[in-house]
Amino acid sequence: MIPLAPRLALLALALLAAGCAGEARRTTSLNARSTERLAAVTLDPAEAGRIFNAYRASHGLGPVRLDPVLTGMAQRQADAMAKANSLSHTVAGNFASRVHAAGLDAARSAENLGGGYYSTQEAFSGWRNSSGHDANLRMKEATRFGIALAKDPQTQYRAWWALVVAGEPERRVEMSAGPIMHFGSNRPQSR
């Protein structure tokens, strides 16, 4: 038999690990009304663009356009949150590494997450009512966005939302060193 102190340490470690795994999944079915309500949750990217651009225009900001790279990035995050049952910016890898992998400028990129919203309008309303999320919606440099929804009725929030906004990618200028000149020779040499 394991002495009491090591057993308590093992129990504490197990509880800590369980907490890192997100909320427990539901083991009971949703009632018919909840099932219908979740089934009706949809994402129309064009509607999201109208909502987003109307809000930006009301603040004197330029429009954003739907971007497939950002949409893919948002979908991976929404799916990862639903799978992990965790509303977190790190379930699909930390945001900085995901931004870098997508070739985005981290200084002009942001992410809003949400859970439990049953319409695109509700998601944007929730983000507008949160100062940090609202700042992302009103990012002056933003020109593009991607938005995604993932659903799982056995999870805490059932409907998981991710929005990624970004400015235009930095234009990279390729510099050629040109031909190599050797001392004592006026003729270019190639290697």
Accessible surface in RSA format (square Angstrom, percent):
REM  Atomic radii and reference values for relative SASA: ProtOr
REM  Chains: A
REM  Algorithm: Lee & Richards
REM  Probe-radius: 1.40
REM  Slices: 20
REM RES _ NUM      All-atoms   Total-Side   Main-Chain    Non-polar    All polar
REM                ABS   REL    ABS   REL    ABS   REL    ABS   REL    ABS   REL
RES MET A   1   205.23 106.3 118.89  78.7  86.34 205.6  99.42  84.5 105.81 140.2
RES ILE A   2    83.60  47.6  78.90  58.8   4.70  11.3  80.77  58.2   2.83   7.7
RES PRO A   3    90.82  66.2  79.06  72.1  11.75  42.7  90.82  75.0   0.00   0.0
RES LEU A   4   111.71  62.2 106.28  76.0   5.42  13.6 106.28  74.6   5.42  14.6
RES ALA A   5    74.94  68.9  62.82  97.0  12.11  27.6  67.19  94.6   7.75  20.5
RES PRO A   6    58.79  42.8  52.40  47.8   6.39  23.2  58.48  48.3   0.31   1.9
RES ARG A   7    94.57  39.7  89.27  45.5   5.30  12.6  39.93  54.6  54.64  33.1
RES LEU A   8    98.82  55.0  94.94  67.9   3.88   9.8  95.28  66.9   3.54   9.5
RES ALA A   9    63.19  58.1  49.66  76.6  13.53  30.8  58.05  81.8   5.14  13.6
RES LEU A  10    98.35  54.8  94.17  67.4   4.17  10.5  94.68  66.5   3.66   9.9
RES LEU A  11   100.58  56.0  96.01  68.7   4.57  11.5  99.95  70.2   0.63   1.7
RES ALA A  12    59.17  54.4  50.65  78.2   8.52  19.4  54.92  77.3   4.25  11.3
RES LEU A  13   110.60  61.6 107.17  76.7   3.42   8.6 109.97  77.2   0.63   1.7
RES ALA A  14    58.14  53.5  45.71  70.5  12.43  28.3  53.19  74.9   4.95  13.1
RES LEU A  15   116.72  65.0 108.26  77.5   8.46  21.3 108.73  76.4   7.99  21.5
RES LEU A  16   119.65  66.6 112.95  80.8   6.69  16.8 118.80  83.4   0.85   2.3
RES ALA A  17    61.51  56.6  48.45  74.8  13.06  29.7  55.07  77.6   6.44  17.1
RES ALA A  18    61.08  56.2  47.16  72.8  13.91  31.7  55.42  78.1   5.66  15.0
RES GLY A  19    59.79  73.7   0.00   N/A  59.79  73.7  38.83 106.6  20.96  46.9
RES CYS A  20   107.03  81.0  69.04  77.0  38.00  89.3  35.09  88.9  71.94  77.6
RES ALA A  21    71.29  65.5  46.49  71.7  24.79  56.4  59.47  83.7  11.82  31.3
RES GLY A  22    23.52  29.0   0.00   N/A  23.52  29.0  12.48  34.3  11.04  24.7
RES GLU A  23    96.89  55.6  86.63  65.5  10.26  24.4  11.99  23.2  84.90  69.3
RES ALA A  24    92.84  85.4  64.35  99.3  28.49  64.8  75.29 106.0  17.55  46.5
RES ARG A  25    94.95  39.9  80.82  41.2  14.13  33.6  54.68  74.7  40.27  24.4
RES ARG A  26    87.26  36.6  72.97  37.2  14.29  34.0  22.90  31.3  64.36  39.0
RES THR A  27   137.07  97.5  96.04  97.4  41.02  97.8  76.70 103.0  60.37  91.3
RES THR A  28   101.92  72.5  95.91  97.2   6.01  14.3  75.16 101.0  26.75  40.4
RES SER A  29   102.26  86.4  75.66 101.0  26.60  61.3  36.81  78.4  65.45  91.7
RES LEU A  30    28.56  15.9   9.76   7.0  18.81  47.3  13.07   9.2  15.50  41.7
RES ASN A  31    98.90  68.2  83.40  80.6  15.50  37.3  45.26 108.9  53.64  51.8
RES ALA A  32    76.78  70.6  61.90  95.5  14.88  33.8  69.18  97.4   7.60  20.1
RES ARG A  33   159.30  66.9 154.59  78.8   4.71  11.2  71.13  97.2  88.17  53.4
RES SER A  34    25.94  21.9  22.85  30.5   3.09   7.1   4.52   9.6  21.42  30.0
RES THR A  35    69.65  49.5  67.85  68.8   1.80   4.3  60.88  81.8   8.77  13.3
RES GLU A  36   113.53  65.2 104.99  79.4   8.54  20.3  41.71  80.7  71.81  58.6
RES ARG A  37   105.88  44.5 101.69  51.8   4.19  10.0  24.88  34.0  81.01  49.1
RES LEU A  38     9.67   5.4   9.67   6.9   0.00   0.0   9.67   6.8   0.00   0.0
RES ALA A  39    70.36  64.7  46.72  72.1  23.64  53.8  53.94  76.0  16.42  43.5
RES ALA A  40    75.98  69.9  49.76  76.8  26.22  59.6  59.98  84.5  15.99  42.4
RES VAL A  41     2.24   1.5   0.69   0.6   1.55   3.7   1.34   1.2   0.90   2.4
RES THR A  42    92.70  65.9  82.77  83.9   9.94  23.7  58.08  78.0  34.62  52.3
RES LEU A  43    41.14  22.9  16.44  11.8  24.70  62.1  16.56  11.6  24.58  66.2
RES ASP A  44    62.94  44.1  59.52  59.2   3.42   8.1  24.03  56.6  38.91  38.8
RES PRO A  45    50.60  36.9  49.34  45.0   1.26   4.6  49.34  40.7   1.26   7.8
RES ALA A  46    59.63  54.8  44.17  68.2  15.46  35.2  55.63  78.3   4.00  10.6
RES GLU A  47    61.29  35.2  61.29  46.4   0.00   0.0  14.17  27.4  47.12  38.5
RES ALA A  48     0.00   0.0   0.00   0.0   0.00   0.0   0.00   0.0   0.00   0.0
RES GLY A  49     9.77  12.0   0.00   N/A   9.77  12.0   9.77  26.8   0.00   0.0
RES ARG A  50   150.07  63.0 139.10  70.9  10.96  26.1  79.72 109.0  70.35  42.6
RES ILE A  51    24.41  13.9  17.25  12.9   7.15  17.2  22.58  16.3   1.83   5.0
RES PHE A  52     0.13   0.1   0.13   0.1   0.00   0.0   0.13   0.1   0.00   0.0
RES ASN A  53    40.75  28.1  37.29  36.0   3.46   8.3  18.87  45.4  21.88  21.2
RES ALA A  54    66.50  61.1  50.69  78.2  15.81  36.0  59.59  83.9   6.91  18.3
RES TYR A  55    38.03  17.8  33.25  18.9   4.78  12.4  29.31  22.0   8.72  10.7
RES ARG A  56     1.10   0.5   1.10   0.6   0.00   0.0   0.45   0.6   0.66   0.4
RES ALA A  57    68.05  62.6  49.08  75.7  18.97  43.2  51.66  72.7  16.39  43.4
RES SER A  58    86.39  73.0  43.51  58.1  42.88  98.8  51.25 109.1  35.15  49.2
RES HIS A  59    85.17  46.5  55.93  38.9  29.25  74.8  45.67  47.1  39.50  46.0
RES GLY A  60    73.31  90.4   0.00   N/A  73.31  90.4  38.28 105.1  35.03  78.4
RES LEU A  61    35.49  19.8  24.69  17.7  10.79  27.1  27.20  19.1   8.28  22.3
RES GLY A  62    40.30  49.7   0.00   N/A  40.30  49.7  29.16  80.0  11.14  24.9
RES PRO A  63   102.62  74.8  91.80  83.7  10.82  39.3  93.40  77.1   9.22  57.3
RES VAL A  64     7.01   4.6   0.00   0.0   7.01  16.9   1.67   1.5   5.34  14.5
RES ARG A  65   125.85  52.8 120.85  61.6   5.00  11.9  69.90  95.5  55.95  33.9
RES LEU A  66    78.70  43.8  57.28  41.0  21.42  53.8  57.28  40.2  21.42  57.6
RES ASP A  67    15.67  11.0  14.88  14.8   0.79   1.9   0.79   1.9  14.88  14.8
RES PRO A  68   111.30  81.1  96.26  87.8  15.03  54.6 102.27  84.4   9.03  56.1
RES VAL A  69    77.21  50.8  69.96  63.3   7.25  17.5  76.66  66.6   0.56   1.5
RES LEU A  70     0.00   0.0   0.00   0.0   0.00   0.0   0.00   0.0   0.00   0.0
RES THR A  71    38.17  27.2  38.17  38.7   0.00   0.0  37.93  51.0   0.24   0.4
RES GLY A  72    23.50  29.0   0.00   N/A  23.50  29.0  22.61  62.0   0.89   2.0
RES MET A  73     4.44   2.3   3.59   2.4   0.85   2.0   3.69   3.1   0.75   1.0
RES ALA A  74     0.00   0.0   0.00   0.0   0.00   0.0   0.00   0.0   0.00   0.0
RES GLN A  75    60.51  33.8  60.51  44.2   0.00   0.0  33.13  70.5  27.38  20.8
RES ARG A  76   143.76  60.4 138.64  70.7   5.12  12.2  70.87  96.9  72.89  44.2
RES GLN A  77     0.19   0.1   0.00   0.0   0.19   0.4   0.00   0.0   0.19   0.1
RES ALA A  78     0.00   0.0   0.00   0.0   0.00   0.0   0.00   0.0   0.00   0.0
RES ASP A  79    69.26  48.5  64.34  64.0   4.92  11.6  28.04  66.0  41.22  41.1
RES ALA A  80    21.92  20.2  14.52  22.4   7.40  16.8  20.38  28.7   1.54   4.1
RES MET A  81     0.00   0.0   0.00   0.0   0.00   0.0   0.00   0.0   0.00   0.0
RES ALA A  82     7.50   6.9   7.42  11.5   0.08   0.2   7.50  10.6   0.00   0.0
RES LYS A  83   167.92  81.9 151.94  93.2  15.98  38.0 100.41  90.4  67.51  71.9
RES ALA A  84    37.11  34.1  25.53  39.4  11.58  26.4  35.55  50.1   1.56   4.1
RES ASN A  85     2.84   2.0   1.99   1.9   0.85   2.1   1.99   4.8   0.85   0.8
RES SER A  86    29.67  25.1  24.80  33.1   4.88  11.2   9.24  19.7  20.44  28.6
RES LEU A  87    77.99  43.4  47.58  34.0  30.41  76.4  47.59  33.4  30.40  81.8
RES SER A  88    27.44  23.2  21.43  28.6   6.02  13.9  17.86  38.0   9.58  13.4
RES HIS A  89    75.96  41.5  72.41  50.3   3.54   9.1  51.39  53.0  24.57  28.6
RES THR A  90    85.28  60.7  73.28  74.3  11.99  28.6  51.29  68.9  33.99  51.4
RES VAL A  91    48.78  32.1  14.70  13.3  34.09  82.1  22.00  19.1  26.78  72.6
RES ALA A  92    37.40  34.4   9.68  14.9  27.72  63.1  20.33  28.6  17.08  45.2
RES GLY A  93    32.20  39.7   0.00   N/A  32.20  39.7  28.49  78.2   3.71   8.3
RES ASN A  94    78.70  54.3  73.84  71.4   4.86  11.7  24.13  58.1  54.57  52.7
RES PHE A  95    42.85  21.4  40.00  24.8   2.85   7.4  40.00  24.3   2.85   8.2
RES ALA A  96    66.26  60.9  58.20  89.8   8.06  18.3  60.32  85.0   5.94  15.7
RES SER A  97    57.49  48.6  47.15  62.9  10.33  23.8  45.33  96.5  12.16  17.0
RES ARG A  98    27.37  11.5  21.96  11.2   5.41  12.9  25.20  34.4   2.17   1.3
RES VAL A  99     1.15   0.8   1.15   1.0   0.00   0.0   1.15   1.0   0.00   0.0
RES HIS A 100   150.70  82.4 140.93  98.0   9.76  25.0  90.31  93.1  60.39  70.3
RES ALA A 101    91.12  83.8  50.12  77.3  41.00  93.3  59.83  84.3  31.29  82.9
RES ALA A 102    30.96  28.5   3.75   5.8  27.21  61.9  15.25  21.5  15.71  41.6
RES GLY A 103    41.49  51.2   0.00   N/A  41.49  51.2  27.57  75.7  13.91  31.2
RES LEU A 104    19.42  10.8   4.03   2.9  15.38  38.7   4.99   3.5  14.43  38.8
RES ASP A 105    42.24  29.6  30.33  30.2  11.90  28.2  14.81  34.9  27.42  27.3
RES ALA A 106    65.86  60.6  48.53  74.9  17.33  39.4  48.58  68.4  17.28  45.8
RES ALA A 107    92.60  85.1  52.90  81.6  39.70  90.3  65.42  92.1  27.18  72.0
RES ARG A 108    51.32  21.5  50.77  25.9   0.54   1.3  22.93  31.3  28.39  17.2
RES SER A 109    12.31  10.4   0.17   0.2  12.14  28.0   0.00   0.0  12.31  17.3
RES ALA A 110    10.40   9.6   6.79  10.5   3.61   8.2  10.39  14.6   0.01   0.0
RES GLU A 111     9.96   5.7   1.43   1.1   8.53  20.3   1.92   3.7   8.04   6.6
RES ASN A 112     1.12   0.8   0.39   0.4   0.73   1.8   0.39   0.9   0.73   0.7
RES LEU A 113    11.14   6.2   5.09   3.6   6.05  15.2   5.09   3.6   6.05  16.3
RES GLY A 114     3.84   4.7   0.00   N/A   3.84   4.7   3.84  10.5   0.00   0.0
RES GLY A 115    15.87  19.6   0.00   N/A  15.87  19.6   0.00   0.0  15.87  35.5
RES GLY A 116    28.56  35.2   0.00   N/A  28.56  35.2  12.91  35.4  15.65  35.0
RES TYR A 117    56.08  26.2  56.08  31.9   0.00   0.0  28.43  21.4  27.65  34.1
RES TYR A 118    31.86  14.9  19.35  11.0  12.52  32.6  15.80  11.9  16.07  19.8
RES SER A 119    40.17  33.9  37.87  50.5   2.30   5.3  35.81  76.3   4.36   6.1
RES THR A 120     2.67   1.9   0.52   0.5   2.15   5.1   0.00   0.0   2.67   4.0
RES GLN A 121    85.69  47.9  85.53  62.5   0.16   0.4  47.51 101.1  38.18  29.0
RES GLU A 122    69.86  40.1  65.66  49.7   4.19  10.0  34.26  66.3  35.59  29.1
RES ALA A 123     0.00   0.0   0.00   0.0   0.00   0.0   0.00   0.0   0.00   0.0
RES PHE A 124     0.77   0.4   0.77   0.5   0.00   0.0   0.77   0.5   0.00   0.0
RES SER A 125    37.79  31.9  37.58  50.1   0.21   0.5  12.71  27.1  25.07  35.1
RES GLY A 126    17.81  22.0   0.00   N/A  17.81  22.0  11.21  30.8   6.60  14.8
RES TRP A 127     2.64   1.1   2.64   1.3   0.00   0.0   2.64   1.4   0.00   0.0
RES ARG A 128    65.79  27.6  50.81  25.9  14.98  35.7  12.21  16.7  53.58  32.5
RES ASN A 129   126.29  87.1  88.18  85.2  38.10  91.7  30.30  72.9  95.99  92.8
RES SER A 130    37.34  31.6  31.13  41.5   6.21  14.3  23.66  50.4  13.68  19.2
RES SER A 131   103.66  87.6  82.95 110.7  20.71  47.7  55.98 119.2  47.68  66.8
RES GLY A 132    46.89  57.8   0.00   N/A  46.89  57.8  41.27 113.3   5.62  12.6
RES HIS A 133    51.01  27.9  50.30  35.0   0.71   1.8  40.76  42.0  10.25  11.9
RES ASP A 134    15.03  10.5  15.03  15.0   0.00   0.0   1.82   4.3  13.21  13.2
RES ALA A 135    57.73  53.1  47.47  73.3  10.26  23.3  50.68  71.4   7.04  18.7
RES ASN A 136    34.67  23.9  34.07  32.9   0.59   1.4   1.45   3.5  33.22  32.1
RES LEU A 137     0.13   0.1   0.13   0.1   0.00   0.0   0.13   0.1   0.00   0.0
RES ARG A 138    96.38  40.5  85.59  43.6  10.79  25.7   7.67  10.5  88.71  53.8
RES MET A 139    27.65  14.3  21.41  14.2   6.25  14.9  27.44  23.3   0.22   0.3
RES LYS A 140   160.11  78.1 141.06  86.6  19.05  45.3  83.38  75.1  76.72  81.7
RES GLU A 141    79.05  45.4  66.54  50.3  12.51  29.8  33.85  65.5  45.20  36.9
RES ALA A 142     3.11   2.9   0.00   0.0   3.11   7.1   0.00   0.0   3.11   8.2
RES THR A 143    43.27  30.8  41.77  42.3   1.50   3.6  41.77  56.1   1.50   2.3
RES ARG A 144    14.44   6.1  14.44   7.4   0.00   0.0   1.18   1.6  13.27   8.0
RES PHE A 145     1.82   0.9   1.82   1.1   0.00   0.0   1.82   1.1   0.00   0.0
RES GLY A 146     0.00   0.0   0.00   N/A   0.00   0.0   0.00   0.0   0.00   0.0
RES ILE A 147     2.15   1.2   0.00   0.0   2.15   5.2   0.00   0.0   2.15   5.8
RES ALA A 148     0.04   0.0   0.00   0.0   0.04   0.1   0.04   0.1   0.00   0.0
RES LEU A 149    25.85  14.4  11.44   8.2  14.41  36.2  11.44   8.0  14.41  38.8
RES ALA A 150    10.58   9.7   4.52   7.0   6.05  13.8  10.58  14.9   0.00   0.0
RES LYS A 151    83.51  40.7  52.08  32.0  31.43  74.8  38.27  34.4  45.24  48.2
RES ASP A 152    34.14  23.9  33.02  32.9   1.12   2.6   8.11  19.1  26.02  26.0
RES PRO A 153    55.50  40.4  55.50  50.6   0.00   0.0  55.50  45.8   0.00   0.0
RES GLN A 154    57.47  32.1  57.47  42.0   0.00   0.0  32.26  68.7  25.21  19.1
RES THR A 155     0.00   0.0   0.00   0.0   0.00   0.0   0.00   0.0   0.00   0.0
RES GLN A 156    75.96  42.5  59.70  43.6  16.26  38.7  21.81  46.4  54.15  41.1
RES TYR A 157    69.23  32.3  64.65  36.8   4.58  11.9  36.15  27.2  33.07  40.8
RES ARG A 158    49.43  20.8  49.43  25.2   0.00   0.0   1.46   2.0  47.97  29.1
RES ALA A 159     0.00   0.0   0.00   0.0   0.00   0.0   0.00   0.0   0.00   0.0
RES TRP A 160     0.10   0.0   0.10   0.0   0.00   0.0   0.10   0.1   0.00   0.0
RES TRP A 161     0.00   0.0   0.00   0.0   0.00   0.0   0.00   0.0   0.00   0.0
RES ALA A 162     0.00   0.0   0.00   0.0   0.00   0.0   0.00   0.0   0.00   0.0
RES LEU A 163     1.52   0.8   1.21   0.9   0.31   0.8   1.21   0.9   0.31   0.8
RES VAL A 164     0.00   0.0   0.00   0.0   0.00   0.0   0.00   0.0   0.00   0.0
RES VAL A 165     1.65   1.1   1.62   1.5   0.03   0.1   1.62   1.4   0.03   0.1
RES ALA A 166     1.10   1.0   1.10   1.7   0.00   0.0   1.10   1.6   0.00   0.0
RES GLY A 167     3.26   4.0   0.00   N/A   3.26   4.0   0.09   0.3   3.16   7.1
RES GLU A 168    67.23  38.6  66.41  50.2   0.82   1.9  46.89  90.7  20.34  16.6
RES PRO A 169    65.20  47.5  55.12  50.2  10.08  36.6  56.35  46.5   8.85  55.0
RES GLU A 170   111.56  64.0  95.28  72.1  16.28  38.8  40.83  79.0  70.73  57.7
RES ARG A 171   225.21  94.6 197.07 100.5  28.14  67.0  74.42 101.7 150.79  91.4
RES ARG A 172   204.14  85.7 172.25  87.8  31.89  75.9  67.65  92.5 136.49  82.7
RES VAL A 173   119.77  78.8  92.32  83.6  27.45  66.1  95.91  83.3  23.86  64.7
RES GLU A 174   165.52  95.0 138.19 104.5  27.33  65.1  59.34 114.8 106.18  86.7
RES MET A 175   166.19  86.1 132.34  87.6  33.85  80.6 118.80 101.0  47.40  62.8
RES SER A 176   105.09  88.8  68.10  90.9  36.99  85.2  52.46 111.7  52.63  73.7
RES ALA A 177   108.12  99.4  63.29  97.7  44.82 102.0  75.58 106.4  32.53  86.2
RES GLY A 178    38.65  47.7   0.00   N/A  38.65  47.7  24.65  67.7  13.99  31.3
RES PRO A 179    86.40  63.0  66.50  60.6  19.90  72.3  75.00  61.9  11.39  70.8
RES ILE A 180    73.15  41.6  68.48  51.0   4.66  11.2  73.03  52.6   0.12   0.3
RES MET A 181   111.58  57.8  87.23  57.7  24.35  58.0  81.03  68.9  30.54  40.5
RES HIS A 182    68.74  37.6  63.08  43.8   5.66  14.5  36.28  37.4  32.46  37.8
RES PHE A 183   214.41 107.3 186.04 115.2  28.36  73.8 190.26 115.4  24.14  69.1
RES GLY A 184    92.83 114.5   0.00   N/A  92.83 114.5  46.31 127.1  46.52 104.2
RES SER A 185    38.03  32.1  25.06  33.4  12.97  29.9  26.78  57.0  11.25  15.8
RES ASN A 186   143.19  98.7 122.39 118.3  20.79  50.1  30.01  72.2 113.17 109.4
RES ARG A 187   170.20  71.5 169.81  86.6   0.39   0.9  65.87  90.0 104.33  63.2
RES PRO A 188    83.06  60.5  66.44  60.6  16.63  60.4  66.65  55.0  16.42 102.0
RES GLN A 189    60.47  33.8  57.03  41.7   3.44   8.2   8.69  18.5  51.78  39.3
RES SER A 190   109.58  92.6  75.35 100.6  34.23  78.9  44.38  94.5  65.20  91.3
RES ARG A 191   217.92  91.5 138.92  70.8  78.99 188.1  87.60 119.7 130.32  79.0
END  Absolute sums over single chains surface
CHAIN  1 A    11657.1       9146.5       2510.6       7085.0       4572.1
END  Absolute sums over all chains
TOTAL         11657.1       9146.5       2510.6       7085.0       4572.1
